[in-house]
Amino acid sequence: MAKLTVEDLALAGKKVLMRVDFNVPIKNGVIGNDNRIVAALPTIKHVIKENGRAILFSHLGRIKSEDDKKELSLAPVAKRLGELLGQDVIFVPETRGAKLEEAINNLEDGQVLMVENTRFEDVKDGEFVKLESKNDPELGKYWASLGDDLFINDAFGTAHRSHASNVGIASNVDQAAAGYLMEKEIKFLGDSVEDPKRPFVAIIGGAKVSDKIEVVQALLKKADKVIIGGGMAYTFDAAKGNKIGNSLFEEDKVELAKSLMEEAGDRLVLPIDAVAADAFSNDAKTVTVDSEAGIPDGYMALDIGPKSVALFKDVLADAKTVVWNGPMGVFEMENFAKGTLAIGNDLVNVTENGGTTIVGGGDSTAAVQMLGVADKLSHISTGGGASLEYLEGKTLPGISSLSNK
């Protein structure tokens, strides 16, 4: 890649500023899932091994009031990181000031320090000022001054945002490099967009066409096939004139769906049947219906049906690159998870046949973890919004602000 990476930096004895993505689910001080912490370990361990002094920045949740700060401290995260590293992590419950500066200046080689939630800077004296989220120039400059002109960005999940803790710091240091996780994201997602092995198949699911329309349009220009699933498929069904019952659809996107189908032809692959229910409940009465026959009145489609599962499996059979973002149905409910889980199994087959498989987005990631196949796929992206924007071909400020080699 054309950007500096952590391997390019001389770290020994240096105060190394590092942006990580520790935006993990926390309730009553208990971490629900530590995957994002685990994902950052290789880069942190490299800094430790090279006798650098790691100074970690991360946001957690959204801070809009002083009350939010009480529930969203990074203290539990620092404790869990220490357990995973097998060494103490110094936690400073401040985002600036003498206490933080003294703790950083007292760091020894191989030690790790975590700064308090960067989004605490979004609220000052009760006012919602968004100094972190709007990349306040003075804040970025201040945070950059705490290190030795070295910055590692390993937080791909925020790469599509221009914040003080990523772009702000990177703009004020001599060397801003990608961590191992960031480097991996750039490699897999970048290759899939710029020079994929073909056939290249994209699978886009989720609730709304409006949420994914730009990525669908971008991928139709690059992929050999684009499979559509989830709630957004029924806007396309409505555009075909099929009955969709009470299924989710966006009336104002029907004409857009028509034009996409005309433009794409057989490159756009839509479900041909659905599992529909008479209520949004796992215990609802269900029917499986062909899309052309239509979904009965009073029923809503909550998953793709067995014919669609077979169709998608056939499309994926000879794929060499597959990108998947978004579920095929309401997979949180067991009776409507079959379509989503089938895609996960199909991707395992693609990988085993020498293909590259990339999964992005929280729901798709949860599905492959539920199946227990995450480690059998090529890459699980840590960024939902960031991965979508990267696939669209957009320039991500968190990446563009890194130093060129």
N, C-alpha and C positions, 0 to 999 in steps of 0.2 A: 504493500500500500504506500501511497505517496506521503502519508503523515508520519511524524515521529511516533515511535512506540516506546513503551517502558524499557525495552531492551537497549534503546539508543542512549539512555541517560546514565550518567555517573552519579550514583546515589550516596556513596559512603560519606558519612558525617554530615549529610545535608538534611535540612528541614524540608520535607517533601509534602507539598500540599496535594490532596487527593480528593476528587469528587466521586462519591460512591452513591449507589441507589439503595438506601436502606428504608425505603417507604413500604414497610411491612405492616400487615394487619396486627393491631394491638388492642386488646380489651382488658381494662382493669390492670394494666401493667404487664399483661401476659401476651407474648408473641404467638400469633396463630400459625404462622408459616415463615420459616427462616430461609427460604430458598434464595432470596435476593442477597442475604448476608453471605451465604455459602458461595454464591456465584462470584463474589468479590475477593474471596480468600486467596486465589492464586496471585493476584497483583499485590495484595497487602503482604503476603508471605515473601514475595520477591523483594520488596522494599526492606523488610526485616533482614532477610538473608544477606542483602547487599550493604547492611549496616546503615541504612537510611533511617530517618526519624519521621514516621508516618503521621500526618495531621489530616484527619478525615472530616469531610463536610458531607452532610446529607439533609434532605428535607424529610418530613414525615407528616402526611395528611395536609389539610388546608387550615391555615391559621387566619381567622378573620376577626378574632376578639381575644381579649386577655384570658377569658375562660377556656378557650381552646388550648392555650399553652399548658394548662394543668393536666390535660389528658394526653398531650402529644410530645412529651419530652423524649429524647433519645437515650435516656439513662438505661432503660431495660435492654435496648439494642446494644449499647456498649458492653453491658454485662454478658449478653449472649455471645457477642463477638469475642470477648475474652475467653469464654469457655471453648469456643471453636478453635481459637488460636493456641490455647494452652498457656496463655500469659495474661497478665493484667493489662487492661486497656484503661488509660487515664481518661476520665470523663470530666469535662468542664461545662457546667450548666450556664454558660454565657456564650454569646455570639460575637462579643467584642469587649475591649477594656483591659485594664491592668492585670486582672486575675488570669485571663486567657493568655495574655502576652507573657506573663511570668511562667506559667505552666509550659508553654511552648519553648521558651528560652532555657528552661531547665531539663528539657528532654535529653535523653542519652541515646546513643546509637542503638537501633533495634527496638526502640520503644514505639508504642502506638498511642495516639491521643485522639479523642473524638470531641469535636465541637458540638454544642447544642444545636438543635433543629434550626437550619438556616432560615426557615420561614417564620421564625420568631421575629425576624427583622421586618416582616410584613405588617406588624402591629406595633405602634409606638405610642405610649401614653393614651391607650385606648382608641387610637385612630388607625384605620385600615389604610396604611401608606404604601404597602407593596414594594418596599425597597429591594428585597430579594427577587421577587417575581417580575419586576419591571427593570431589572438589571441597573439599579442605581449606580452611577459611575464611581461615586466616592466609596460605596460599600465594596465593590469589586476591587478597587485600588487598595483599600485597607486590608482586606483578606489576603490579597497577593503579597502585601508587605510582611506578612507573618512568616513567610517561608524564605527559601534561598533561591528564588527565581526558577523553581522547578514546579511543574504542575502536571498531575496525571488525571485524566478524565476517564473513569471507568463506569460512568452512569449513562448507558445508552438510553435508558428509560426516560431521561429528561433531555436527550440530545436535540429534540425538536423545539425546545424552549430556550429562549435567550434570558438566562438568569444571572445574577451577580456571582453565584457560586460555581458556574461553569464558564460562560462566555466572559463574564466580568473579570474573573481571576486570570483566565487564559490570555486576555488582552493586555495584561499588566505584568507578564513574566517573560523571560528570555526563551524558555523551552516549555511548551505545552504538548504533552504526549498522550497517546491512547494507551489505556491499560489493556490487559489481556482480553478481558470481556468485551470491551469496546472494539478492539482489533478484530475479534472473532465475528462480532455483529457486522462490522463494515465488510469483512471478507465475504461472509455468506450472503447477506442481503445485497451487497454491491454486485457480487458476481451474478446473482439471480436476475438482477435488473439489467446489467450491462452486457454480460456474455454468458447466458445460461446454456447448459448442455440441453439439447432438444431430443424429444418433445418436451416443451416447457408447459406445465399445467398449473394454473392458479385456481385455488378453491376459496371463494369468498362467501361467508355466511353472516349471520347476525340478523338483527330485527329490521333495520331500516335501510332502504336504498340511499336515502339522503346522507347517512353516516359513511357510506362506502363508495359513493358514486364516482369520486375522483380517482380512487384506486382502481375501480372496475374499468373506467375509461382508459387509464394509463396502461393497465395490464392487457387490455384488448389489443393494444398496439404492439405488445411485446410477446405475449404468450401464444402458444399454438391452440390452447383451449382454456376457457375460463368457466369453471363450474360455479353456479349460483345455488345457494341453499339458505335455509333459515327463513325467518319471517319476510325478508326482502323478496323472496321468490314469488310471493303472492301478488305483489305489485306487477310483476311480469305476467303472471297468470291473468290478472285483470286486464292487462294491455292486450292479451290474446283474445279476450272476450269470454274466458272461462268463468264459470260460477265459482266464487271463493267463499261463500257463506259468511261467517263472522270472522274470517281470518284477518290478521293484521295486514294492512296495506296503506300506501300513501297515494291518495287520489291525485294530488298535485304532481306526482312523479310518473303517472301512467303514460303520458305522451313521451316523456324521456325514455321510459322503458321500451316503448314502441320503436323509437329511433335507434336505440342501442341494438335491439334485435335485428332491425333491418341492416344496420351497418356491419354487425358482426357475423351474421349468417350462422353457419354451423360451428363457428368458433365459440359461441356462447351456448353452454350446456345447462339446461334447466331441468328441474325435477319433473318426472312424468306421472308420479302418484304421490299420495300423501296419507299420513295417519291423522285423522281429524277427530276431535272430541267435542262433546256437547257442553263442556265446561273447562275452565282453566284449572284442572286438578288432576293429580296422578290417578285418582279413582274414578275419573269421568268415563262415561260410555264412549267407546271409540268405534270408528269405521275406517277401513282402508279403501280409498277411492282413486281411480285414475283422474289425472288432471283434466283431461278433455271432457270426461263425464261430469266433472264439477263437484264441489264440496256442498253437501246438503245445507239448506237453511237451518240455522240454529247450531251449526257445527263450525269449529275453527281448526285449521291445520296446525298441528304442533310438532310434526316431524315429517321427514321424507319417508316414503313407503319402500317396500322391498324391491319394486321394479327400478326405482331411482337408485337404490343402493347398488343393484346389479349394473345399471348403466354407468354410474360413476366409477365403479370398480373396473369396468371395461375401458373407460377413458384413461384411467391411471395405469393400466396394465403395462404399457411400454414407455411410461414417462421416465425421463432422466433428471428432470428438475421439477420439484413440486413445492409451491408456497401455499400455506393454508392459514387463513385468518377468519375466524368466526364459525360458530356451531351450525349444524344442520337443522336443529330443532331446540325444543325446551329441554336440554339434556340434563338439567338439574332434577327433573322428574324421571324416575327410572323407566316408566312406560313410554317415554318420548326421547330416549337417549340412544336408541339403536342406530339411527342414521349417523349421528356424530361419532359414536364409537366405531362404527364400520369404517369411516374415513381414517380413523387412527390406525386400524389394522391394515388398511390398504397402503398407508404410508410406510408401515414396517416392511411390507412386501417390496415396495419401490426401493427402499434403502438396501434390502438384502439382495436386490438385483443390480446393485451398483449405482443407483440413483442418489441424488441429493434431495433431502427432505427438510423443509424449514417450517416451523410452526410459530406463529406470533399471535398475540392477543390473549387476554386472561382466560376466556372460556375455552378456547382451543387447547391452551396449555393445560388447563384443569382436566380436560377430557383425556389427553394422552397420559397424564399422571394417574387419573382414575383407572385407566387401562393397564397401567404399569409398563408402558412402552416408551416412555420419554427417552430412556438411555439407548433405545434402538433406532432413534432418528438422528439425522445429521446435526440439527441445530434447533434449540428452543430459544426463541428470541425473548429477551427480558423487557422489551419495549412494545407496548400496544400501539399507542398513537405514533411513537417514533418509527416503528417498523412500517406502519401504513404509509406515513409520509415519505419514508425512504423508498418504498416500493413505487410510490407515485413519481419518483424521480426528483423530489424536492430537495433543496439544499438544507441540511440540518445545521443550525448555528452551533450546536455543541461539537460538531465534527469540523465544520469549516473554520472554527476558531483555533483548532489545533495547529501546531507548527508544521510546516512542510519539511520533509527530509532535506 
